[in-house]
Amino acid sequence: MSIAAIVLGLVAAVLLVASRYDYFAWDRGKAGMPRLLKQTEVRTDNLPGLAEALSRGSAPDRYAALIFNTPDRPSDEDALNIQMSFENGRMGFDWVLLAPRNIEDQEKFRAFARAHGVEAIARSENGVSYLRVEGTDVAKFTATVVTEMYHRPSNAPLGLVYEGFDWPQS
């Protein structure tokens, strides 16, 4: 009976801590505790500063994931997930093929990227497929995807989940 009470107490404590966070992140293929990540907000106008902070980070894995809906599809199930990340020493834009809307709109994104003079290269890491754009002003390209491809105003808030660098800047 006392072991059951201890286990129940531990489960309750984990749930209490987890309720203050929005996401769990694990490193695939590595044993260990998950990292708890909180979602905050950023505006498209702040993307240059976010990209600068991301590029100055020192963690080997660092990214800024942006989550948003569009007026024509406001459901959370239709949210888009895009990210700026630092990979192999280079800053890039990632169109991650996990969310249903990202999968559905991937050809639209490829055409949009080509129309803006860049090519989206298919990659896969840790079992996750994504399209990556490098060799451009990543913050500007990301803002263009949000404002031109999805017609979001530049002052509209975007969900932000980030790891591997300090934000907001001091």
Phi, psi and omega in degrees: 000321182289328177294319178298321179293321178294314180298315179298319177297318178295318178297316179298319179295317179297316180296322178295314179294315183295331181294342179273356182239158183259334185219150170251139177231128176242150170275121181296139177078004178237137176280152177146177181282147175288156173267142180259125184240140179255146175268137176232194179234153174215156176252155180305324179300335182270000185296324177300317178293323178296316179296321178296315178298319179298316182291333179275348180299160182245352180292144180295326178249114178214139182202162173230105180268131179250133184235127180204159175251171176242154182303326181284343180218076187281355182294143176300334178291341180256016182294144174264147179229113177234162179208154168257137181212163177250117185221129179052041177077009183230141174281142179205169175254133181240130172257094188280129185266063175243311181291141181305320181293323177296319179295314181298321185264011186296322179289324174300318179293316179303314179296319179298314180299313179300319179296339178257016171080017178230157179249132177273118183262129179287132177221167176213134177216135180053035178079008180247126178271147178202163175252130185241138175241127176230174175076026178216170174289101188299317180297316180294316179297317179299314178298322179294320177301314183293312188274324182266314182288323183244006172054038175269138177295150184292343179261003178285139180289145174241142173293143181226125170236125185223160180204144172096005178202166182270133176206141358287164180290147179275000000 
